[in-house]
Amino acid sequence: MSTPEETVHPLRAFRQRMNYTQPDAARLLGVSYVTVSRWETGERRIDAELVLKISRLTGIPVAQLRPDLAALFQGE
């Protein structure tokens, strides 16, 4: 069974699949690389205003990016 420390953030998994650095992902998403780093480490959560945009750009379901907001975006 995996522990939270072993769980890879979906954005990091996306970056690794695409061979993107954090600055690459930041440019794609329109944020700073520090913001991407903070999302991936769990220091910050993706803003509700950005989660749908990021989901569309990366193909990562909202439910994986922000499970707490998934119900708000059902059908999007």
Backbone as XML, in Angstrom:
<?xml version="1.0"?>
<chain id="A" units="angstrom">
  <residue number="1" name="MET">
    <atom name="N" x="0.855" y="-1.182" z="0.000"/>
    <atom name="CA" x="0.000" y="0.000" z="0.000"/>
    <atom name="C" x="0.891" y="1.231" z="0.000"/>
  </residue>
  <residue number="2" name="SER">
    <atom name="N" x="0.565" y="2.223" z="-0.802"/>
    <atom name="CA" x="1.415" y="3.408" z="-0.881"/>
    <atom name="C" x="1.054" y="4.397" z="0.216"/>
  </residue>
  <residue number="3" name="THR">
    <atom name="N" x="2.052" y="5.121" z="0.666"/>
    <atom name="CA" x="1.851" y="6.176" z="1.644"/>
    <atom name="C" x="1.720" y="7.487" z="0.902"/>
  </residue>
  <residue number="4" name="PRO">
    <atom name="N" x="1.202" y="8.535" z="1.553"/>
    <atom name="CA" x="1.076" y="9.821" z="0.863"/>
    <atom name="C" x="2.394" y="10.322" z="0.286"/>
  </residue>
  <residue number="5" name="GLU">
    <atom name="N" x="3.503" y="10.008" z="0.956"/>
    <atom name="CA" x="4.802" y="10.444" z="0.457"/>
    <atom name="C" x="5.171" y="9.773" z="-0.865"/>
  </residue>
  <residue number="6" name="GLU">
    <atom name="N" x="4.614" y="8.587" z="-1.106"/>
    <atom name="CA" x="4.935" y="7.848" z="-2.324"/>
    <atom name="C" x="4.003" y="8.211" z="-3.483"/>
  </residue>
  <residue number="7" name="THR">
    <atom name="N" x="2.941" y="8.906" z="-3.204"/>
    <atom name="CA" x="1.971" y="9.278" z="-4.228"/>
    <atom name="C" x="2.520" y="10.432" z="-5.057"/>
  </residue>
  <residue number="8" name="VAL">
    <atom name="N" x="2.496" y="10.264" z="-6.353"/>
    <atom name="CA" x="2.985" y="11.295" z="-7.262"/>
    <atom name="C" x="1.815" y="12.199" z="-7.637"/>
  </residue>
  <residue number="9" name="HIS">
    <atom name="N" x="2.009" y="13.485" z="-7.504"/>
    <atom name="CA" x="0.970" y="14.445" z="-7.879"/>
    <atom name="C" x="0.663" y="14.259" z="-9.363"/>
  </residue>
  <residue number="10" name="PRO">
    <atom name="N" x="-0.611" y="14.329" z="-9.751"/>
    <atom name="CA" x="-0.958" y="14.110" z="-11.165"/>
    <atom name="C" x="-0.282" y="15.092" z="-12.114"/>
  </residue>
  <residue number="11" name="LEU">
    <atom name="N" x="-0.025" y="16.310" z="-11.668"/>
    <atom name="CA" x="0.662" y="17.266" z="-12.528"/>
    <atom name="C" x="2.113" y="16.847" z="-12.757"/>
  </residue>
  <residue number="12" name="ARG">
    <atom name="N" x="2.739" y="16.314" z="-11.726"/>
    <atom name="CA" x="4.107" y="15.825" z="-11.887"/>
    <atom name="C" x="4.144" y="14.616" z="-12.818"/>
  </residue>
  <residue number="13" name="ALA">
    <atom name="N" x="3.177" y="13.730" z="-12.677"/>
    <atom name="CA" x="3.111" y="12.561" z="-13.567"/>
    <atom name="C" x="2.931" y="13.026" z="-15.013"/>
  </residue>
  <residue number="14" name="PHE">
    <atom name="N" x="2.081" y="14.028" z="-15.228"/>
    <atom name="CA" x="1.896" y="14.604" z="-16.563"/>
    <atom name="C" x="3.213" y="15.150" z="-17.096"/>
  </residue>
  <residue number="15" name="ARG">
    <atom name="N" x="3.922" y="15.915" z="-16.269"/>
    <atom name="CA" x="5.201" y="16.491" z="-16.704"/>
    <atom name="C" x="6.191" y="15.399" z="-17.092"/>
  </residue>
  <residue number="16" name="GLN">
    <atom name="N" x="6.239" y="14.361" z="-16.293"/>
    <atom name="CA" x="7.178" y="13.280" z="-16.570"/>
    <atom name="C" x="6.828" y="12.564" z="-17.875"/>
  </residue>
  <residue number="17" name="ARG">
    <atom name="N" x="5.533" y="12.324" z="-18.108"/>
    <atom name="CA" x="5.107" y="11.686" z="-19.365"/>
    <atom name="C" x="5.473" y="12.543" z="-20.568"/>
  </residue>
  <residue number="18" name="MET">
    <atom name="N" x="5.323" y="13.855" z="-20.425"/>
    <atom name="CA" x="5.572" y="14.779" z="-21.527"/>
    <atom name="C" x="7.039" y="15.215" z="-21.609"/>
  </residue>
  <residue number="19" name="ASN">
    <atom name="N" x="7.835" y="14.779" z="-20.638"/>
    <atom name="CA" x="9.233" y="15.186" z="-20.544"/>
    <atom name="C" x="9.365" y="16.710" z="-20.394"/>
  </residue>
  <residue number="20" name="TYR">
    <atom name="N" x="8.467" y="17.289" z="-19.591"/>
    <atom name="CA" x="8.469" y="18.725" z="-19.312"/>
    <atom name="C" x="9.171" y="18.993" z="-17.985"/>
  </residue>
  <residue number="21" name="THR">
    <atom name="N" x="9.851" y="20.107" z="-17.936"/>
    <atom name="CA" x="10.384" y="20.600" z="-16.670"/>
    <atom name="C" x="9.278" y="21.410" z="-15.990"/>
  </residue>
  <residue number="22" name="GLN">
    <atom name="N" x="9.500" y="21.796" z="-14.756"/>
    <atom name="CA" x="8.530" y="22.667" z="-14.102"/>
    <atom name="C" x="8.381" y="23.995" z="-14.850"/>
  </residue>
  <residue number="23" name="PRO">
    <atom name="N" x="9.484" y="24.613" z="-15.312"/>
    <atom name="CA" x="9.304" y="25.836" z="-16.111"/>
    <atom name="C" x="8.511" y="25.599" z="-17.399"/>
  </residue>
  <residue number="24" name="ASP">
    <atom name="N" x="8.685" y="24.453" z="-18.043"/>
    <atom name="CA" x="7.901" y="24.130" z="-19.249"/>
    <atom name="C" x="6.408" y="24.084" z="-18.905"/>
  </residue>
  <residue number="25" name="ALA">
    <atom name="N" x="6.086" y="23.375" z="-17.846"/>
    <atom name="CA" x="4.693" y="23.256" z="-17.429"/>
    <atom name="C" x="4.135" y="24.622" z="-17.025"/>
  </residue>
  <residue number="26" name="ALA">
    <atom name="N" x="4.950" y="25.408" z="-16.363"/>
    <atom name="CA" x="4.518" y="26.740" z="-15.939"/>
    <atom name="C" x="4.144" y="27.604" z="-17.139"/>
  </residue>
  <residue number="27" name="ARG">
    <atom name="N" x="4.954" y="27.539" z="-18.183"/>
    <atom name="CA" x="4.649" y="28.311" z="-19.404"/>
    <atom name="C" x="3.335" y="27.839" z="-20.020"/>
  </residue>
  <residue number="28" name="LEU">
    <atom name="N" x="3.147" y="26.528" z="-20.095"/>
    <atom name="CA" x="1.918" y="25.975" z="-20.652"/>
    <atom name="C" x="0.690" y="26.439" z="-19.862"/>
  </residue>
  <residue number="29" name="LEU">
    <atom name="N" x="0.829" y="26.477" z="-18.543"/>
    <atom name="CA" x="-0.304" y="26.763" z="-17.673"/>
    <atom name="C" x="-0.459" y="28.241" z="-17.327"/>
  </residue>
  <residue number="30" name="GLY">
    <atom name="N" x="0.528" y="29.048" z="-17.679"/>
    <atom name="CA" x="0.439" y="30.482" z="-17.410"/>
    <atom name="C" x="0.670" y="30.865" z="-15.967"/>
  </residue>
  <residue number="31" name="VAL">
    <atom name="N" x="1.535" y="30.101" z="-15.294"/>
    <atom name="CA" x="1.885" y="30.391" z="-13.901"/>
    <atom name="C" x="3.405" y="30.336" z="-13.761"/>
  </residue>
  <residue number="32" name="SER">
    <atom name="N" x="3.906" y="30.635" z="-12.580"/>
    <atom name="CA" x="5.353" y="30.551" z="-12.360"/>
    <atom name="C" x="5.764" y="29.107" z="-12.062"/>
  </residue>
  <residue number="33" name="TYR">
    <atom name="N" x="7.049" y="28.816" z="-12.264"/>
    <atom name="CA" x="7.514" y="27.456" z="-11.965"/>
    <atom name="C" x="7.452" y="27.196" z="-10.465"/>
  </residue>
  <residue number="34" name="VAL">
    <atom name="N" x="7.563" y="28.241" z="-9.657"/>
    <atom name="CA" x="7.454" y="28.087" z="-8.205"/>
    <atom name="C" x="6.043" y="27.622" z="-7.848"/>
  </residue>
  <residue number="35" name="THR">
    <atom name="N" x="5.052" y="28.154" z="-8.540"/>
    <atom name="CA" x="3.671" y="27.736" z="-8.317"/>
    <atom name="C" x="3.504" y="26.262" z="-8.657"/>
  </residue>
  <residue number="36" name="VAL">
    <atom name="N" x="4.053" y="25.835" z="-9.783"/>
    <atom name="CA" x="3.983" y="24.416" z="-10.169"/>
    <atom name="C" x="4.643" y="23.564" z="-9.090"/>
  </residue>
  <residue number="37" name="SER">
    <atom name="N" x="5.797" y="23.974" z="-8.619"/>
    <atom name="CA" x="6.502" y="23.242" z="-7.571"/>
    <atom name="C" x="5.656" y="23.133" z="-6.308"/>
  </residue>
  <residue number="38" name="ARG">
    <atom name="N" x="5.042" y="24.217" z="-5.910"/>
    <atom name="CA" x="4.216" y="24.216" z="-4.695"/>
    <atom name="C" x="2.988" y="23.334" z="-4.847"/>
  </residue>
  <residue number="39" name="TRP">
    <atom name="N" x="2.400" y="23.295" z="-6.035"/>
    <atom name="CA" x="1.273" y="22.391" z="-6.262"/>
    <atom name="C" x="1.728" y="20.945" z="-6.135"/>
  </residue>
  <residue number="40" name="GLU">
    <atom name="N" x="2.856" y="20.643" z="-6.758"/>
    <atom name="CA" x="3.336" y="19.256" z="-6.781"/>
    <atom name="C" x="3.734" y="18.755" z="-5.402"/>
  </residue>
  <residue number="41" name="THR">
    <atom name="N" x="4.252" y="19.632" z="-4.559"/>
    <atom name="CA" x="4.666" y="19.218" z="-3.215"/>
    <atom name="C" x="3.517" y="19.246" z="-2.220"/>
  </residue>
  <residue number="42" name="GLY">
    <atom name="N" x="2.390" y="19.822" z="-2.630"/>
    <atom name="CA" x="1.256" y="19.922" z="-1.726"/>
    <atom name="C" x="1.304" y="21.143" z="-0.828"/>
  </residue>
  <residue number="43" name="GLU">
    <atom name="N" x="2.306" y="21.981" z="-1.025"/>
    <atom name="CA" x="2.412" y="23.208" z="-0.231"/>
    <atom name="C" x="1.223" y="24.133" z="-0.519"/>
  </residue>
  <residue number="44" name="ARG">
    <atom name="N" x="0.750" y="24.109" z="-1.754"/>
    <atom name="CA" x="-0.413" y="24.901" z="-2.177"/>
    <atom name="C" x="-1.324" y="24.009" z="-3.010"/>
  </residue>
  <residue number="45" name="ARG">
    <atom name="N" x="-2.606" y="24.397" z="-3.062"/>
    <atom name="CA" x="-3.544" y="23.696" z="-3.926"/>
    <atom name="C" x="-3.826" y="24.569" z="-5.140"/>
  </residue>
  <residue number="46" name="ILE">
    <atom name="N" x="-4.178" y="23.934" z="-6.229"/>
    <atom name="CA" x="-4.514" y="24.661" z="-7.452"/>
    <atom name="C" x="-5.772" y="25.484" z="-7.182"/>
  </residue>
  <residue number="47" name="ASP">
    <atom name="N" x="-5.715" y="26.760" z="-7.528"/>
    <atom name="CA" x="-6.862" y="27.644" z="-7.324"/>
    <atom name="C" x="-8.077" y="27.120" z="-8.068"/>
  </residue>
  <residue number="48" name="ALA">
    <atom name="N" x="-9.227" y="27.286" z="-7.452"/>
    <atom name="CA" x="-10.476" y="26.843" z="-8.068"/>
    <atom name="C" x="-10.689" y="27.494" z="-9.429"/>
  </residue>
  <residue number="49" name="GLU">
    <atom name="N" x="-10.228" y="28.735" z="-9.575"/>
    <atom name="CA" x="-10.396" y="29.456" z="-10.837"/>
    <atom name="C" x="-9.543" y="28.861" z="-11.964"/>
  </residue>
  <residue number="50" name="LEU">
    <atom name="N" x="-8.477" y="28.152" z="-11.601"/>
    <atom name="CA" x="-7.559" y="27.608" z="-12.601"/>
    <atom name="C" x="-7.752" y="26.125" z="-12.883"/>
  </residue>
  <residue number="51" name="VAL">
    <atom name="N" x="-8.433" y="25.435" z="-12.000"/>
    <atom name="CA" x="-8.448" y="23.977" z="-12.095"/>
    <atom name="C" x="-9.059" y="23.468" z="-13.400"/>
  </residue>
  <residue number="52" name="LEU">
    <atom name="N" x="-10.107" y="24.088" z="-13.884"/>
    <atom name="CA" x="-10.723" y="23.630" z="-15.132"/>
    <atom name="C" x="-9.795" y="23.888" z="-16.322"/>
  </residue>
  <residue number="53" name="LYS">
    <atom name="N" x="-9.165" y="25.052" z="-16.353"/>
    <atom name="CA" x="-8.208" y="25.374" z="-17.420"/>
    <atom name="C" x="-7.065" y="24.357" z="-17.435"/>
  </residue>
  <residue number="54" name="ILE">
    <atom name="N" x="-6.524" y="24.066" z="-16.272"/>
    <atom name="CA" x="-5.403" y="23.121" z="-16.181"/>
    <atom name="C" x="-5.855" y="21.731" z="-16.601"/>
  </residue>
  <residue number="55" name="SER">
    <atom name="N" x="-7.052" y="21.351" z="-16.212"/>
    <atom name="CA" x="-7.590" y="20.056" z="-16.611"/>
    <atom name="C" x="-7.686" y="19.963" z="-18.131"/>
  </residue>
  <residue number="56" name="ARG">
    <atom name="N" x="-8.187" y="21.010" z="-18.747"/>
    <atom name="CA" x="-8.332" y="21.001" z="-20.215"/>
    <atom name="C" x="-6.980" y="20.980" z="-20.921"/>
  </residue>
  <residue number="57" name="LEU">
    <atom name="N" x="-6.012" y="21.715" z="-20.398"/>
    <atom name="CA" x="-4.693" y="21.776" z="-21.040"/>
    <atom name="C" x="-3.890" y="20.488" z="-20.878"/>
  </residue>
  <residue number="58" name="THR">
    <atom name="N" x="-4.089" y="19.799" z="-19.771"/>
    <atom name="CA" x="-3.273" y="18.621" z="-19.480"/>
    <atom name="C" x="-4.003" y="17.303" z="-19.694"/>
  </residue>
  <residue number="59" name="GLY">
    <atom name="N" x="-5.326" y="17.355" z="-19.708"/>
    <atom name="CA" x="-6.098" y="16.123" z="-19.791"/>
    <atom name="C" x="-6.247" y="15.421" z="-18.451"/>
  </residue>
  <residue number="60" name="ILE">
    <atom name="N" x="-5.791" y="16.044" z="-17.384"/>
    <atom name="CA" x="-5.913" y="15.464" z="-16.048"/>
    <atom name="C" x="-7.307" y="15.796" z="-15.525"/>
  </residue>
  <residue number="61" name="PRO">
    <atom name="N" x="-8.074" y="14.802" z="-15.109"/>
    <atom name="CA" x="-9.410" y="15.080" z="-14.592"/>
    <atom name="C" x="-9.374" y="15.994" z="-13.360"/>
  </residue>
  <residue number="62" name="VAL">
    <atom name="N" x="-10.365" y="16.865" z="-13.256"/>
    <atom name="CA" x="-10.465" y="17.756" z="-12.097"/>
    <atom name="C" x="-10.459" y="16.944" z="-10.808"/>
  </residue>
  <residue number="63" name="ALA">
    <atom name="N" x="-11.098" y="15.797" z="-10.825"/>
    <atom name="CA" x="-11.167" y="14.955" z="-9.629"/>
    <atom name="C" x="-9.788" y="14.539" z="-9.132"/>
  </residue>
  <residue number="64" name="GLN">
    <atom name="N" x="-8.799" y="14.486" z="-10.015"/>
    <atom name="CA" x="-7.440" y="14.165" z="-9.595"/>
    <atom name="C" x="-6.691" y="15.419" z="-9.154"/>
  </residue>
  <residue number="65" name="LEU">
    <atom name="N" x="-6.956" y="16.533" z="-9.825"/>
    <atom name="CA" x="-6.266" y="17.775" z="-9.477"/>
    <atom name="C" x="-6.761" y="18.351" z="-8.149"/>
  </residue>
  <residue number="66" name="ARG">
    <atom name="N" x="-8.074" y="18.366" z="-7.977"/>
    <atom name="CA" x="-8.698" y="18.911" z="-6.764"/>
    <atom name="C" x="-9.925" y="18.073" z="-6.429"/>
  </residue>
  <residue number="67" name="PRO">
    <atom name="N" x="-9.729" y="16.924" z="-5.792"/>
    <atom name="CA" x="-10.865" y="16.061" z="-5.466"/>
    <atom name="C" x="-11.965" y="16.789" z="-4.691"/>
  </residue>
  <residue number="68" name="ASP">
    <atom name="N" x="-11.571" y="17.770" z="-3.902"/>
    <atom name="CA" x="-12.548" y="18.497" z="-3.106"/>
    <atom name="C" x="-13.466" y="19.370" z="-3.961"/>
  </residue>
  <residue number="69" name="LEU">
    <atom name="N" x="-13.064" y="19.669" z="-5.191"/>
    <atom name="CA" x="-13.875" y="20.503" z="-6.081"/>
    <atom name="C" x="-14.537" y="19.716" z="-7.209"/>
  </residue>
  <residue number="70" name="ALA">
    <atom name="N" x="-14.269" y="18.438" z="-7.290"/>
    <atom name="CA" x="-14.718" y="17.631" z="-8.429"/>
    <atom name="C" x="-16.223" y="17.729" z="-8.663"/>
  </residue>
  <residue number="71" name="ALA">
    <atom name="N" x="-17.013" y="17.744" z="-7.605"/>
    <atom name="CA" x="-18.471" y="17.785" z="-7.761"/>
    <atom name="C" x="-18.923" y="19.081" z="-8.425"/>
  </residue>
  <residue number="72" name="LEU">
    <atom name="N" x="-18.188" y="20.149" z="-8.216"/>
    <atom name="CA" x="-18.554" y="21.434" z="-8.814"/>
    <atom name="C" x="-18.400" y="21.452" z="-10.335"/>
  </residue>
  <residue number="73" name="PHE">
    <atom name="N" x="-17.498" y="20.587" z="-10.833"/>
    <atom name="CA" x="-17.170" y="20.601" z="-12.255"/>
    <atom name="C" x="-17.685" y="19.388" z="-13.007"/>
  </residue>
  <residue number="74" name="GLN">
    <atom name="N" x="-18.586" y="18.626" z="-12.414"/>
    <atom name="CA" x="-19.132" y="17.463" z="-13.118"/>
    <atom name="C" x="-19.857" y="17.933" z="-14.363"/>
  </residue>
  <residue number="75" name="GLY">
    <atom name="N" x="-19.601" y="17.249" z="-15.450"/>
    <atom name="CA" x="-20.237" y="17.593" z="-16.715"/>
    <atom name="C" x="-19.450" y="18.611" z="-17.522"/>
  </residue>
  <residue number="76" name="GLU">
    <atom name="N" x="-18.341" y="19.088" z="-16.992"/>
    <atom name="CA" x="-17.502" y="20.062" z="-17.719"/>
    <atom name="C" x="-16.597" y="19.334" z="-18.681"/>
  </residue>
</chain>
